Amino acid sequence: MADKGDFGWRIMAGAAAFAGGFIAKKAITVAWKKSTGKEPPTHPESPEVALTEAIGWAVIMGVGMELTRLLVTRAAAKQWAKGTGELPAQLKADV
């Protein structure tokens, strides 16, 4: 069973990832609109959307969201370590 620290970390990391994802999606959408001049595809899997547009959206969204998740989780881990004196067990490097 997970201890309180593990549960607290999961809540903190989840909240940070959710907030970061929300902001990243908005930012990526705005950047898409500015660079292409049109709305991003809402259903890129539809055959009515050009394949190049669907792939471009999927790549940009996937990389952007994963990069955001990585950065906000690292920032949350730094704050966690500052408050508790150690990194969460899941993030300790196997050195």
mmCIF file as gemmi writes it, N, C-alpha and C atoms, coordinates in Angstrom:
data_model
loop_
_atom_site.group_PDB
_atom_site.id
_atom_site.type_symbol
_atom_site.label_atom_id
_atom_site.label_alt_id
_atom_site.label_comp_id
_atom_site.label_asym_id
_atom_site.label_entity_id
_atom_site.label_seq_id
_atom_site.pdbx_PDB_ins_code
_atom_site.Cartn_x
_atom_site.Cartn_y
_atom_site.Cartn_z
_atom_site.occupancy
_atom_site.B_iso_or_equiv
_atom_site.pdbx_formal_charge
_atom_site.auth_seq_id
_atom_site.auth_asym_id
_atom_site.pdbx_PDB_model_num
ATOM 1 N N . MET Axp A 1 ? 0.843 -1.182 0 1 0 ? 1 A 1
ATOM 2 C CA . MET Axp A 1 ? 0 0 0 1 0 ? 1 A 1
ATOM 3 C C . MET Axp A 1 ? 0.889 1.248 0 1 0 ? 1 A 1
ATOM 4 N N . ALA Axp A 2 ? 0.449 2.253 -0.71 1 0 ? 2 A 1
ATOM 5 C CA . ALA Axp A 2 ? 1.218 3.487 -0.812 1 0 ? 2 A 1
ATOM 6 C C . ALA Axp A 2 ? 1.161 4.262 0.502 1 0 ? 2 A 1
ATOM 7 N N . ASP Axp A 3 ? 2.284 4.875 0.863 1 0 ? 3 A 1
ATOM 8 C CA . ASP Axp A 3 ? 2.289 5.673 2.085 1 0 ? 3 A 1
ATOM 9 C C . ASP Axp A 3 ? 1.754 7.08 1.796 1 0 ? 3 A 1
ATOM 10 N N . LYS Axp A 4 ? 1.639 7.9 2.859 1 0 ? 4 A 1
ATOM 11 C CA . LYS Axp A 4 ? 1.076 9.249 2.707 1 0 ? 4 A 1
ATOM 12 C C . LYS Axp A 4 ? 1.908 10.111 1.777 1 0 ? 4 A 1
ATOM 13 N N . GLY Axp A 5 ? 3.23 9.989 1.855 1 0 ? 5 A 1
ATOM 14 C CA . GLY Axp A 5 ? 4.102 10.775 0.985 1 0 ? 5 A 1
ATOM 15 C C . GLY Axp A 5 ? 3.879 10.441 -0.479 1 0 ? 5 A 1
ATOM 16 N N . ASP Axp A 6 ? 3.733 9.148 -0.765 1 0 ? 6 A 1
ATOM 17 C CA . ASP Axp A 6 ? 3.475 8.696 -2.124 1 0 ? 6 A 1
ATOM 18 C C . ASP Axp A 6 ? 2.135 9.241 -2.62 1 0 ? 6 A 1
ATOM 19 N N . PHE Axp A 7 ? 1.132 9.198 -1.771 1 0 ? 7 A 1
ATOM 20 C CA . PHE Axp A 7 ? -0.186 9.71 -2.137 1 0 ? 7 A 1
ATOM 21 C C . PHE Axp A 7 ? -0.142 11.216 -2.357 1 0 ? 7 A 1
ATOM 22 N N . GLY Axp A 8 ? 0.54 11.923 -1.48 1 0 ? 8 A 1
ATOM 23 C CA . GLY Axp A 8 ? 0.675 13.373 -1.621 1 0 ? 8 A 1
ATOM 24 C C . GLY Axp A 8 ? 1.391 13.746 -2.911 1 0 ? 8 A 1
ATOM 25 N N . TRP Axp A 9 ? 2.459 13.004 -3.223 1 0 ? 9 A 1
ATOM 26 C CA . TRP Axp A 9 ? 3.188 13.27 -4.456 1 0 ? 9 A 1
ATOM 27 C C . TRP Axp A 9 ? 2.295 13.031 -5.674 1 0 ? 9 A 1
ATOM 28 N N . ARG Axp A 10 ? 1.537 11.955 -5.65 1 0 ? 10 A 1
ATOM 29 C CA . ARG Axp A 10 ? 0.662 11.657 -6.79 1 0 ? 10 A 1
ATOM 30 C C . ARG Axp A 10 ? -0.369 12.766 -6.999 1 0 ? 10 A 1
ATOM 31 N N . ILE Axp A 11 ? -0.909 13.285 -5.915 1 0 ? 11 A 1
ATOM 32 C CA . ILE Axp A 11 ? -1.877 14.387 -6.019 1 0 ? 11 A 1
ATOM 33 C C . ILE Axp A 11 ? -1.188 15.635 -6.584 1 0 ? 11 A 1
ATOM 34 N N . MET Axp A 12 ? -0.029 15.961 -6.053 1 0 ? 12 A 1
ATOM 35 C CA . MET Axp A 12 ? 0.697 17.155 -6.505 1 0 ? 12 A 1
ATOM 36 C C . MET Axp A 12 ? 1.099 17.025 -7.975 1 0 ? 12 A 1
ATOM 37 N N . ALA Axp A 13 ? 1.665 15.897 -8.358 1 0 ? 13 A 1
ATOM 38 C CA . ALA Axp A 13 ? 2.105 15.692 -9.737 1 0 ? 13 A 1
ATOM 39 C C . ALA Axp A 13 ? 0.918 15.672 -10.693 1 0 ? 13 A 1
ATOM 40 N N . GLY Axp A 14 ? -0.17 15.054 -10.282 1 0 ? 14 A 1
ATOM 41 C CA . GLY Axp A 14 ? -1.365 15.01 -11.124 1 0 ? 14 A 1
ATOM 42 C C . GLY Axp A 14 ? -1.95 16.393 -11.353 1 0 ? 14 A 1
ATOM 43 N N . ALA Axp A 15 ? -2.025 17.182 -10.298 1 0 ? 15 A 1
ATOM 44 C CA . ALA Axp A 15 ? -2.553 18.547 -10.421 1 0 ? 15 A 1
ATOM 45 C C . ALA Axp A 15 ? -1.648 19.396 -11.311 1 0 ? 15 A 1
ATOM 46 N N . ALA Axp A 16 ? -0.342 19.256 -11.147 1 0 ? 16 A 1
ATOM 47 C CA . ALA Axp A 16 ? 0.601 20.02 -11.97 1 0 ? 16 A 1
ATOM 48 C C . ALA Axp A 16 ? 0.491 19.607 -13.432 1 0 ? 16 A 1
ATOM 49 N N . ALA Axp A 17 ? 0.399 18.312 -13.694 1 0 ? 17 A 1
ATOM 50 C CA . ALA Axp A 17 ? 0.282 17.826 -15.07 1 0 ? 17 A 1
ATOM 51 C C . ALA Axp A 17 ? -1.034 18.28 -15.701 1 0 ? 17 A 1
ATOM 52 N N . PHE Axp A 18 ? -2.118 18.251 -14.936 1 0 ? 18 A 1
ATOM 53 C CA . PHE Axp A 18 ? -3.413 18.697 -15.456 1 0 ? 18 A 1
ATOM 54 C C . PHE Axp A 18 ? -3.37 20.174 -15.829 1 0 ? 18 A 1
ATOM 55 N N . ALA Axp A 19 ? -2.867 20.995 -14.92 1 0 ? 19 A 1
ATOM 56 C CA . ALA Axp A 19 ? -2.795 22.438 -15.179 1 0 ? 19 A 1
ATOM 57 C C . ALA Axp A 19 ? -1.859 22.73 -16.347 1 0 ? 19 A 1
ATOM 58 N N . GLY Axp A 20 ? -0.72 22.08 -16.354 1 0 ? 20 A 1
ATOM 59 C CA . GLY Axp A 20 ? 0.231 22.277 -17.45 1 0 ? 20 A 1
ATOM 60 C C . GLY Axp A 20 ? -0.341 21.845 -18.786 1 0 ? 20 A 1
ATOM 61 N N . GLY Axp A 21 ? -1.046 20.72 -18.798 1 0 ? 21 A 1
ATOM 62 C CA . GLY Axp A 21 ? -1.671 20.231 -20.028 1 0 ? 21 A 1
ATOM 63 C C . GLY Axp A 21 ? -2.73 21.176 -20.555 1 0 ? 21 A 1
ATOM 64 N N . PHE Axp A 22 ? -3.523 21.729 -19.648 1 0 ? 22 A 1
ATOM 65 C CA . PHE Axp A 22 ? -4.573 22.667 -20.035 1 0 ? 22 A 1
ATOM 66 C C . PHE Axp A 22 ? -3.956 23.904 -20.692 1 0 ? 22 A 1
ATOM 67 N N . ILE Axp A 23 ? -2.935 24.446 -20.058 1 0 ? 23 A 1
ATOM 68 C CA . ILE Axp A 23 ? -2.27 25.641 -20.582 1 0 ? 23 A 1
ATOM 69 C C . ILE Axp A 23 ? -1.552 25.326 -21.895 1 0 ? 23 A 1
ATOM 70 N N . ALA Axp A 24 ? -0.891 24.169 -21.959 1 0 ? 24 A 1
ATOM 71 C CA . ALA Axp A 24 ? -0.165 23.786 -23.171 1 0 ? 24 A 1
ATOM 72 C C . ALA Axp A 24 ? -1.112 23.631 -24.354 1 0 ? 24 A 1
ATOM 73 N N . LYS Axp A 25 ? -2.264 23.003 -24.131 1 0 ? 25 A 1
ATOM 74 C CA . LYS Axp A 25 ? -3.219 22.819 -25.233 1 0 ? 25 A 1
ATOM 75 C C . LYS Axp A 25 ? -3.677 24.169 -25.771 1 0 ? 25 A 1
ATOM 76 N N . LYS Axp A 26 ? -3.966 25.105 -24.872 1 0 ? 26 A 1
ATOM 77 C CA . LYS Axp A 26 ? -4.375 26.444 -25.303 1 0 ? 26 A 1
ATOM 78 C C . LYS Axp A 26 ? -3.246 27.118 -26.094 1 0 ? 26 A 1
ATOM 79 N N . ALA Axp A 27 ? -2.028 27.045 -25.594 1 0 ? 27 A 1
ATOM 80 C CA . ALA Axp A 27 ? -0.889 27.686 -26.254 1 0 ? 27 A 1
ATOM 81 C C . ALA Axp A 27 ? -0.604 27.051 -27.617 1 0 ? 27 A 1
ATOM 82 N N . ILE Axp A 28 ? -0.673 25.737 -27.702 1 0 ? 28 A 1
ATOM 83 C CA . ILE Axp A 28 ? -0.422 25.047 -28.966 1 0 ? 28 A 1
ATOM 84 C C . ILE Axp A 28 ? -1.505 25.402 -29.977 1 0 ? 28 A 1
ATOM 85 N N . THR Axp A 29 ? -2.743 25.492 -29.525 1 0 ? 29 A 1
ATOM 86 C CA . THR Axp A 29 ? -3.844 25.864 -30.415 1 0 ? 29 A 1
ATOM 87 C C . THR Axp A 29 ? -3.656 27.276 -30.962 1 0 ? 29 A 1
ATOM 88 N N . VAL Axp A 30 ? -3.283 28.21 -30.094 1 0 ? 30 A 1
ATOM 89 C CA . VAL Axp A 30 ? -3.04 29.594 -30.536 1 0 ? 30 A 1
ATOM 90 C C . VAL Axp A 30 ? -1.886 29.625 -31.533 1 0 ? 30 A 1
ATOM 91 N N . ALA Axp A 31 ? -0.811 28.909 -31.247 1 0 ? 31 A 1
ATOM 92 C CA . ALA Axp A 31 ? 0.344 28.882 -32.153 1 0 ? 31 A 1
ATOM 93 C C . ALA Axp A 31 ? -0.044 28.285 -33.501 1 0 ? 31 A 1
ATOM 94 N N . TRP Axp A 32 ? -0.864 27.243 -33.491 1 0 ? 32 A 1
ATOM 95 C CA . TRP Axp A 32 ? -1.335 26.619 -34.733 1 0 ? 32 A 1
ATOM 96 C C . TRP Axp A 32 ? -2.131 27.626 -35.558 1 0 ? 32 A 1
ATOM 97 N N . LYS Axp A 33 ? -3.045 28.32 -34.892 1 0 ? 33 A 1
ATOM 98 C CA . LYS Axp A 33 ? -3.873 29.317 -35.589 1 0 ? 33 A 1
ATOM 99 C C . LYS Axp A 33 ? -3.006 30.411 -36.207 1 0 ? 33 A 1
ATOM 100 N N . LYS Axp A 34 ? -2.012 30.89 -35.452 1 0 ? 34 A 1
ATOM 101 C CA . LYS Axp A 34 ? -1.143 31.963 -35.964 1 0 ? 34 A 1
ATOM 102 C C . LYS Axp A 34 ? -0.285 31.478 -37.122 1 0 ? 34 A 1
ATOM 103 N N . SER Axp A 35 ? 0.222 30.259 -37.047 1 0 ? 35 A 1
ATOM 104 C CA . SER Axp A 35 ? 1.137 29.794 -38.094 1 0 ? 35 A 1
ATOM 105 C C . SER Axp A 35 ? 0.416 29.296 -39.342 1 0 ? 35 A 1
ATOM 106 N N . THR Axp A 36 ? -0.789 28.725 -39.192 1 0 ? 36 A 1
ATOM 107 C CA . THR Axp A 36 ? -1.499 28.197 -40.363 1 0 ? 36 A 1
ATOM 108 C C . THR Axp A 36 ? -2.62 29.112 -40.835 1 0 ? 36 A 1
ATOM 109 N N . GLY Axp A 37 ? -3.098 29.973 -39.949 1 0 ? 37 A 1
ATOM 110 C CA . GLY Axp A 37 ? -4.199 30.845 -40.298 1 0 ? 37 A 1
ATOM 111 C C . GLY Axp A 37 ? -5.567 30.189 -40.205 1 0 ? 37 A 1
ATOM 112 N N . LYS Axp A 38 ? -5.619 28.975 -39.66 1 0 ? 38 A 1
ATOM 113 C CA . LYS Axp A 38 ? -6.913 28.299 -39.499 1 0 ? 38 A 1
ATOM 114 C C . LYS Axp A 38 ? -6.955 27.498 -38.205 1 0 ? 38 A 1
ATOM 115 N N . GLU Axp A 39 ? -8.149 27.082 -37.862 1 0 ? 39 A 1
ATOM 116 C CA . GLU Axp A 39 ? -8.347 26.292 -36.645 1 0 ? 39 A 1
ATOM 117 C C . GLU Axp A 39 ? -7.661 24.932 -36.782 1 0 ? 39 A 1
ATOM 118 N N . PRO Axp A 40 ? -7.175 24.38 -35.669 1 0 ? 40 A 1
ATOM 119 C CA . PRO Axp A 40 ? -6.617 23.025 -35.744 1 0 ? 40 A 1
ATOM 120 C C . PRO Axp A 40 ? -7.734 22.02 -35.991 1 0 ? 40 A 1
ATOM 121 N N . PRO Axp A 41 ? -7.416 20.88 -36.568 1 0 ? 41 A 1
ATOM 122 C CA . PRO Axp A 41 ? -8.463 19.888 -36.825 1 0 ? 41 A 1
ATOM 123 C C . PRO Axp A 41 ? -9.023 19.333 -35.51 1 0 ? 41 A 1
ATOM 124 N N . THR Axp A 42 ? -10.358 19.315 -35.409 1 0 ? 42 A 1
ATOM 125 C CA . THR Axp A 42 ? -10.968 18.755 -34.199 1 0 ? 42 A 1
ATOM 126 C C . THR Axp A 42 ? -11.018 17.235 -34.257 1 0 ? 42 A 1
ATOM 127 N N . HIS Axp A 43 ? -11.044 16.681 -35.463 1 0 ? 43 A 1
ATOM 128 C CA . HIS Axp A 43 ? -11.04 15.224 -35.646 1 0 ? 43 A 1
ATOM 129 C C . HIS Axp A 43 ? -9.993 14.871 -36.697 1 0 ? 43 A 1
ATOM 130 N N . PRO Axp A 44 ? -8.717 14.883 -36.318 1 0 ? 44 A 1
ATOM 131 C CA . PRO Axp A 44 ? -7.666 14.616 -37.308 1 0 ? 44 A 1
ATOM 132 C C . PRO Axp A 44 ? -7.741 13.216 -37.909 1 0 ? 44 A 1
ATOM 133 N N . GLU Axp A 45 ? -8.448 12.311 -37.254 1 0 ? 45 A 1
ATOM 134 C CA . GLU Axp A 45 ? -8.562 10.955 -37.794 1 0 ? 45 A 1
ATOM 135 C C . GLU Axp A 45 ? -9.574 10.871 -38.943 1 0 ? 45 A 1
ATOM 136 N N . SER Axp A 46 ? -10.326 11.938 -39.191 1 0 ? 46 A 1
ATOM 137 C CA . SER Axp A 46 ? -11.314 11.961 -40.261 1 0 ? 46 A 1
ATOM 138 C C . SER Axp A 46 ? -10.625 12.002 -41.629 1 0 ? 46 A 1
ATOM 139 N N . PRO Axp A 47 ? -11.106 11.198 -42.586 1 0 ? 47 A 1
ATOM 140 C CA . PRO Axp A 47 ? -10.535 11.24 -43.942 1 0 ? 47 A 1
ATOM 141 C C . PRO Axp A 47 ? -10.749 12.591 -44.638 1 0 ? 47 A 1
ATOM 142 N N . GLU Axp A 48 ? -11.637 13.424 -44.101 1 0 ? 48 A 1
ATOM 143 C CA . GLU Axp A 48 ? -11.882 14.738 -44.691 1 0 ? 48 A 1
ATOM 144 C C . GLU Axp A 48 ? -10.773 15.739 -44.348 1 0 ? 48 A 1
ATOM 145 N N . VAL Axp A 49 ? -9.95 15.417 -43.368 1 0 ? 49 A 1
ATOM 146 C CA . VAL Axp A 49 ? -8.817 16.269 -42.994 1 0 ? 49 A 1
ATOM 147 C C . VAL Axp A 49 ? -7.608 15.793 -43.788 1 0 ? 49 A 1
ATOM 148 N N . ALA Axp A 50 ? -6.88 16.733 -44.385 1 0 ? 50 A 1
ATOM 149 C CA . ALA Axp A 50 ? -5.684 16.367 -45.152 1 0 ? 50 A 1
ATOM 150 C C . ALA Axp A 50 ? -4.717 15.593 -44.257 1 0 ? 50 A 1
ATOM 151 N N . LEU Axp A 51 ? -4.121 14.548 -44.821 1 0 ? 51 A 1
ATOM 152 C CA . LEU Axp A 51 ? -3.217 13.705 -44.042 1 0 ? 51 A 1
ATOM 153 C C . LEU Axp A 51 ? -2.045 14.508 -43.476 1 0 ? 51 A 1
ATOM 154 N N . THR Axp A 52 ? -1.491 15.414 -44.261 1 0 ? 52 A 1
ATOM 155 C CA . THR Axp A 52 ? -0.365 16.215 -43.772 1 0 ? 52 A 1
ATOM 156 C C . THR Axp A 52 ? -0.784 17.087 -42.598 1 0 ? 52 A 1
ATOM 157 N N . GLU Axp A 53 ? -1.994 17.647 -42.659 1 0 ? 53 A 1
ATOM 158 C CA . GLU Axp A 53 ? -2.485 18.476 -41.557 1 0 ? 53 A 1
ATOM 159 C C . GLU Axp A 53 ? -2.723 17.614 -40.314 1 0 ? 53 A 1
ATOM 160 N N . ALA Axp A 54 ? -3.312 16.444 -40.503 1 0 ? 54 A 1
ATOM 161 C CA . ALA Axp A 54 ? -3.585 15.547 -39.37 1 0 ? 54 A 1
ATOM 162 C C . ALA Axp A 54 ? -2.295 15.089 -38.7 1 0 ? 54 A 1
ATOM 163 N N . ILE Axp A 55 ? -1.314 14.717 -39.499 1 0 ? 55 A 1
ATOM 164 C CA . ILE Axp A 55 ? -0.035 14.272 -38.941 1 0 ? 55 A 1
ATOM 165 C C . ILE Axp A 55 ? 0.682 15.433 -38.256 1 0 ? 55 A 1
ATOM 166 N N . GLY Axp A 56 ? 0.674 16.591 -38.889 1 0 ? 56 A 1
ATOM 167 C CA . GLY Axp A 56 ? 1.307 17.773 -38.288 1 0 ? 56 A 1
ATOM 168 C C . GLY Axp A 56 ? 0.694 18.099 -36.936 1 0 ? 56 A 1
ATOM 169 N N . TRP Axp A 57 ? -0.627 18.092 -36.859 1 0 ? 57 A 1
ATOM 170 C CA . TRP Axp A 57 ? -1.311 18.392 -35.597 1 0 ? 57 A 1
ATOM 171 C C . TRP Axp A 57 ? -0.975 17.34 -34.537 1 0 ? 57 A 1
ATOM 172 N N . ALA Axp A 58 ? -0.995 16.074 -34.945 1 0 ? 58 A 1
ATOM 173 C CA . ALA Axp A 58 ? -0.707 14.997 -33.988 1 0 ? 58 A 1
ATOM 174 C C . ALA Axp A 58 ? 0.718 15.101 -33.445 1 0 ? 58 A 1
ATOM 175 N N . VAL Axp A 59 ? 1.669 15.378 -34.311 1 0 ? 59 A 1
ATOM 176 C CA . VAL Axp A 59 ? 3.066 15.476 -33.878 1 0 ? 59 A 1
ATOM 177 C C . VAL Axp A 59 ? 3.262 16.677 -32.957 1 0 ? 59 A 1
ATOM 178 N N . ILE Axp A 60 ? 2.753 17.831 -33.377 1 0 ? 60 A 1
ATOM 179 C CA . ILE Axp A 60 ? 2.925 19.044 -32.57 1 0 ? 60 A 1
ATOM 180 C C . ILE Axp A 60 ? 2.23 18.895 -31.217 1 0 ? 60 A 1
ATOM 181 N N . MET Axp A 61 ? 1.014 18.371 -31.225 1 0 ? 61 A 1
ATOM 182 C CA . MET Axp A 61 ? 0.276 18.213 -29.975 1 0 ? 61 A 1
ATOM 183 C C . MET Axp A 61 ? 0.944 17.165 -29.077 1 0 ? 61 A 1
ATOM 184 N N . GLY Axp A 62 ? 1.366 16.054 -29.657 1 0 ? 62 A 1
ATOM 185 C CA . GLY Axp A 62 ? 2.005 15.003 -28.859 1 0 ? 62 A 1
ATOM 186 C C . GLY Axp A 62 ? 3.301 15.469 -28.219 1 0 ? 62 A 1
ATOM 187 N N . VAL Axp A 63 ? 4.157 16.083 -29.011 1 0 ? 63 A 1
ATOM 188 C CA . VAL Axp A 63 ? 5.438 16.563 -28.489 1 0 ? 63 A 1
ATOM 189 C C . VAL Axp A 63 ? 5.208 17.682 -27.472 1 0 ? 63 A 1
ATOM 190 N N . GLY Axp A 64 ? 4.316 18.604 -27.811 1 0 ? 64 A 1
ATOM 191 C CA . GLY Axp A 64 ? 4.047 19.727 -26.907 1 0 ? 64 A 1
ATOM 192 C C . GLY Axp A 64 ? 3.498 19.285 -25.565 1 0 ? 64 A 1
ATOM 193 N N . MET Axp A 65 ? 2.548 18.35 -25.596 1 0 ? 65 A 1
ATOM 194 C CA . MET Axp A 65 ? 1.945 17.889 -24.346 1 0 ? 65 A 1
ATOM 195 C C . MET Axp A 65 ? 2.94 17.081 -23.515 1 0 ? 65 A 1
ATOM 196 N N . GLU Axp A 66 ? 3.708 16.222 -24.152 1 0 ? 66 A 1
ATOM 197 C CA . GLU Axp A 66 ? 4.671 15.416 -23.397 1 0 ? 66 A 1
ATOM 198 C C . GLU Axp A 66 ? 5.796 16.273 -22.83 1 0 ? 66 A 1
ATOM 199 N N . LEU Axp A 67 ? 6.252 17.241 -23.6 1 0 ? 67 A 1
ATOM 200 C CA . LEU Axp A 67 ? 7.279 18.147 -23.112 1 0 ? 67 A 1
ATOM 201 C C . LEU Axp A 67 ? 6.765 18.949 -21.92 1 0 ? 67 A 1
ATOM 202 N N . THR Axp A 68 ? 5.531 19.411 -22.004 1 0 ? 68 A 1
ATOM 203 C CA . THR Axp A 68 ? 4.932 20.146 -20.888 1 0 ? 68 A 1
ATOM 204 C C . THR Axp A 68 ? 4.817 19.258 -19.658 1 0 ? 68 A 1
ATOM 205 N N . ARG Axp A 69 ? 4.356 18.015 -19.834 1 0 ? 69 A 1
ATOM 206 C CA . ARG Axp A 69 ? 4.228 17.086 -18.707 1 0 ? 69 A 1
ATOM 207 C C . ARG Axp A 69 ? 5.582 16.873 -18.047 1 0 ? 69 A 1
ATOM 208 N N . LEU Axp A 70 ? 6.605 16.691 -18.855 1 0 ? 70 A 1
ATOM 209 C CA . LEU Axp A 70 ? 7.953 16.487 -18.33 1 0 ? 70 A 1
ATOM 210 C C . LEU Axp A 70 ? 8.413 17.697 -17.513 1 0 ? 70 A 1
ATOM 211 N N . LEU Axp A 71 ? 8.245 18.882 -18.078 1 0 ? 71 A 1
ATOM 212 C CA . LEU Axp A 71 ? 8.729 20.088 -17.405 1 0 ? 71 A 1
ATOM 213 C C . LEU Axp A 71 ? 7.96 20.396 -16.122 1 0 ? 71 A 1
ATOM 214 N N . VAL Axp A 72 ? 6.631 20.25 -16.141 1 0 ? 72 A 1
ATOM 215 C CA . VAL Axp A 72 ? 5.878 20.556 -14.919 1 0 ? 72 A 1
ATOM 216 C C . VAL Axp A 72 ? 6.114 19.493 -13.845 1 0 ? 72 A 1
ATOM 217 N N . THR Axp A 73 ? 6.328 18.244 -14.248 1 0 ? 73 A 1
ATOM 218 C CA . THR Axp A 73 ? 6.621 17.204 -13.259 1 0 ? 73 A 1
ATOM 219 C C . THR Axp A 73 ? 7.982 17.446 -12.622 1 0 ? 73 A 1
ATOM 220 N N . ARG Axp A 74 ? 8.948 17.861 -13.419 1 0 ? 74 A 1
ATOM 221 C CA . ARG Axp A 74 ? 10.268 18.184 -12.857 1 0 ? 74 A 1
ATOM 222 C C . ARG Axp A 74 ? 10.188 19.367 -11.898 1 0 ? 74 A 1
ATOM 223 N N . ALA Axp A 75 ? 9.418 20.389 -12.283 1 0 ? 75 A 1
ATOM 224 C CA . ALA Axp A 75 ? 9.266 21.559 -11.412 1 0 ? 75 A 1
ATOM 225 C C . ALA Axp A 75 ? 8.566 21.171 -10.112 1 0 ? 75 A 1
ATOM 226 N N . ALA Axp A 76 ? 7.539 20.333 -10.22 1 0 ? 76 A 1
ATOM 227 C CA . ALA Axp A 76 ? 6.83 19.874 -9.018 1 0 ? 76 A 1
ATOM 228 C C . ALA Axp A 76 ? 7.755 19.035 -8.137 1 0 ? 76 A 1
ATOM 229 N N . ALA Axp A 77 ? 8.602 18.216 -8.756 1 0 ? 77 A 1
ATOM 230 C CA . ALA Axp A 77 ? 9.542 17.389 -7.98 1 0 ? 77 A 1
ATOM 231 C C . ALA Axp A 77 ? 10.548 18.25 -7.231 1 0 ? 77 A 1
ATOM 232 N N . LYS Axp A 78 ? 10.996 19.338 -7.868 1 0 ? 78 A 1
ATOM 233 C CA . LYS Axp A 78 ? 11.917 20.248 -7.177 1 0 ? 78 A 1
ATOM 234 C C . LYS Axp A 78 ? 11.245 20.869 -5.959 1 0 ? 78 A 1
ATOM 235 N N . GLN Axp A 79 ? 9.997 21.294 -6.126 1 0 ? 79 A 1
ATOM 236 C CA . GLN Axp A 79 ? 9.266 21.877 -4.996 1 0 ? 79 A 1
ATOM 237 C C . GLN Axp A 79 ? 9.022 20.833 -3.914 1 0 ? 79 A 1
ATOM 238 N N . TRP Axp A 80 ? 8.701 19.613 -4.307 1 0 ? 80 A 1
ATOM 239 C CA . TRP Axp A 80 ? 8.48 18.526 -3.357 1 0 ? 80 A 1
ATOM 240 C C . TRP Axp A 80 ? 9.752 18.277 -2.549 1 0 ? 80 A 1
ATOM 241 N N . ALA Axp A 81 ? 10.893 18.213 -3.257 1 0 ? 81 A 1
ATOM 242 C CA . ALA Axp A 81 ? 12.177 17.969 -2.579 1 0 ? 81 A 1
ATOM 243 C C . ALA Axp A 81 ? 12.53 19.123 -1.654 1 0 ? 81 A 1
ATOM 244 N N . LYS Axp A 82 ? 12.188 20.338 -2.061 1 0 ? 82 A 1
ATOM 245 C CA . LYS Axp A 82 ? 12.456 21.5 -1.218 1 0 ? 82 A 1
ATOM 246 C C . LYS Axp A 82 ? 11.638 21.415 0.072 1 0 ? 82 A 1
ATOM 247 N N . GLY Axp A 83 ? 10.414 20.944 -0.026 1 0 ? 83 A 1
ATOM 248 C CA . GLY Axp A 83 ? 9.542 20.869 1.149 1 0 ? 83 A 1
ATOM 249 C C . GLY Axp A 83 ? 9.774 19.656 2.026 1 0 ? 83 A 1
ATOM 250 N N . THR Axp A 84 ? 10.157 18.527 1.415 1 0 ? 84 A 1
ATOM 251 C CA . THR Axp A 84 ? 10.3 17.289 2.185 1 0 ? 84 A 1
ATOM 252 C C . THR Axp A 84 ? 11.749 16.889 2.432 1 0 ? 84 A 1
ATOM 253 N N . GLY Axp A 85 ? 12.664 17.476 1.674 1 0 ? 85 A 1
ATOM 254 C CA . GLY Axp A 85 ? 14.065 17.118 1.837 1 0 ? 85 A 1
ATOM 255 C C . GLY Axp A 85 ? 14.516 15.989 0.948 1 0 ? 85 A 1
ATOM 256 N N . GLU Axp A 86 ? 13.619 15.394 0.191 1 0 ? 86 A 1
ATOM 257 C CA . GLU Axp A 86 ? 14.008 14.323 -0.73 1 0 ? 86 A 1
ATOM 258 C C . GLU Axp A 86 ? 13.028 14.237 -1.891 1 0 ? 86 A 1
ATOM 259 N N . LEU Axp A 87 ? 13.525 13.665 -2.982 1 0 ? 87 A 1
ATOM 260 C CA . LEU Axp A 87 ? 12.672 13.469 -4.151 1 0 ? 87 A 1
ATOM 261 C C . LEU Axp A 87 ? 11.642 12.373 -3.877 1 0 ? 87 A 1
ATOM 262 N N . PRO Axp A 88 ? 10.532 12.386 -4.602 1 0 ? 88 A 1
ATOM 263 C CA . PRO Axp A 88 ? 9.585 11.274 -4.489 1 0 ? 88 A 1
ATOM 264 C C . PRO Axp A 88 ? 10.279 9.96 -4.9 1 0 ? 88 A 1
ATOM 265 N N . ALA Axp A 89 ? 9.891 8.867 -4.301 1 0 ? 89 A 1
ATOM 266 C CA . ALA Axp A 89 ? 10.542 7.583 -4.548 1 0 ? 89 A 1
ATOM 267 C C . ALA Axp A 89 ? 10.541 7.212 -6.028 1 0 ? 89 A 1
ATOM 268 N N . GLN Axp A 90 ? 9.475 7.541 -6.742 1 0 ? 90 A 1
ATOM 269 C CA . GLN Axp A 90 ? 9.37 7.181 -8.161 1 0 ? 90 A 1
ATOM 270 C C . GLN Axp A 90 ? 10.376 7.922 -9.034 1 0 ? 90 A 1
ATOM 271 N N . LEU Axp A 91 ? 10.911 9.026 -8.55 1 0 ? 91 A 1
ATOM 272 C CA . LEU Axp A 91 ? 11.783 9.862 -9.364 1 0 ? 91 A 1
ATOM 273 C C . LEU Axp A 91 ? 13.256 9.768 -8.987 1 0 ? 91 A 1
ATOM 274 N N . LYS Axp A 92 ? 13.572 8.974 -8.001 1 0 ? 92 A 1
ATOM 275 C CA . LYS Axp A 92 ? 14.975 8.828 -7.613 1 0 ? 92 A 1
ATOM 276 C C . LYS Axp A 92 ? 15.716 8.065 -8.701 1 0 ? 92 A 1
ATOM 277 N N . ALA Axp A 93 ? 16.856 8.642 -9.136 1 0 ? 93 A 1
ATOM 278 C CA . ALA Axp A 93 ? 17.646 8.031 -10.21 1 0 ? 93 A 1
ATOM 279 C C . ALA Axp A 93 ? 18.296 6.748 -9.718 1 0 ? 93 A 1
ATOM 280 N N . ASP Axp A 94 ? 18.364 5.773 -10.615 1 0 ? 94 A 1
ATOM 281 C CA . ASP Axp A 94 ? 19.039 4.506 -10.323 1 0 ? 94 A 1
ATOM 282 C C . ASP Axp A 94 ? 20.509 4.646 -10.706 1 0 ? 94 A 1
ATOM 283 N N . VAL Axp A 95 ? 21.265 5.306 -9.853 1 0 ? 95 A 1
ATOM 284 C CA . VAL Axp A 95 ? 22.667 5.568 -10.177 1 0 ? 95 A 1
ATOM 285 C C . VAL Axp A 95 ? 23.545 4.512 -9.59 1 0 ? 95 A 1
